Amino acid sequence: MQTKLFQLESPNGMIRGKLVDCGNSSPWVLMACGHNGFYHFGMFPTIQDSLAASGISSVAFNYTHCGISDDGDYFDDLESYKANSRRLEVEDLSFMAQKMMSGEWISPPKHLFLFGHSMGGFSAAFASRQIQKNGIALSGIILLNSLRTLNTRTPEIMEEWKKNGVYFRPNMRTKQELPQGPEFLEETLASDTAWNMQPIVEELTIPCFVAHAVDDEAVPFEHGRTIFSWVYKNNLKNAFLPIPQAGHTLNTTHPMKRDSEELQFFCQQVIDWIDKI
């Protein structure tokens, strides 16, 4: 097994991340973090370690516009953060999939899975369509505590956002006011049209594993249940996993202070599912 940090120059900017290569034609999981996440956020390294212990390779990475300019965990590039959008995240995911399959970086995976947490699940769903249009076969998609829609803000917030072109959202971990920019606003306003997740998910015929924490405080459980209702008939290998007594990060924190039974339960279920694909 080989583990290394990497930097890749993409059309949208620098991508940093962590690669865990188990070799031997292992399956690969391309991991998409949430809106305020990053490749080494909280539970992500533990998920990579759990996958690797079962012979599954993985890549976790920072979006080009995540707002973190190095390998830290503080948002030090707020202009980049403000410019971030689902369009850019889909492009970053598509770039990473192309890079993985090109043979220039790693041996092209025979089985490639997408994994998305929170907003990353939303972006991964849209990226799955683009990746397959680019001629790359996906073996499946894993959505953990994923949003079903971008339209989650109150009317008061939306009015402020539209008026100012930017909405400052507090981040409790870093104590920063993080700017949500104009392109993200336009995408949110297009939640029923161009950025409607439902028709994208309904078209998925690859195996889908949808998991959602029952007590998710950030993205209510109903989001995951709705996503699965859109896709469950499309493939006999589709699965829905409610995770009882768990929150948005499966009862873990950043920095990671301890593992949790809920996180290990999720990891084992995902590993068993991948093994059967």
Disulfide bonds with the S-S distance in Angstrom:
none
